[in-house]
Amino acid sequence: MENIEEFKKNYQQRIENLAKSKTEWINDFVESQKPKKPVKTVGEMYKEIKKEERLTQ
């Protein structure tokens, strides 16, 4: 009888851990699907800096 109770407890713990990891995975996946700001190239950043320098002169 004690073995059955221990088995139930361990099984319940494994289910809870699996549910937590699934939830984390789903949250990470949803976060990764959100639109991201476009990455600027070095050339684009250089052009912006030069444009700002011209405006301040």
C-alpha positions, 0 to 999 in steps of 0.5 A, spaced: 500 500 500 505 504 501 508 503 494 502 505 491 502 512 495 509 513 493 508 511 486 502 516 486 506 522 489 512 521 484 507 520 478 503 527 480 510 530 481 512 528 474 506 530 471 507 537 474 514 538 472 512 536 465 506 541 465 511 546 467 516 545 462 510 545 457 508 552 459 515 554 459 516 552 452 509 555 449 511 561 452 518 561 449 515 559 442 509 565 443 515 570 445 519 568 439 513 569 434 512 576 436 514 581 430 521 584 432 524 590 430 528 590 423 536 589 425 540 595 422 546 594 418 553 597 419 552 601 413 545 604 415 547 606 422 553 609 418 548 613 414 544 615 420 550 618 424 553 622 418 546 625 416 545 627 424 552 630 423 550 634 417 544 636 421 548 639 427 553 643 423 
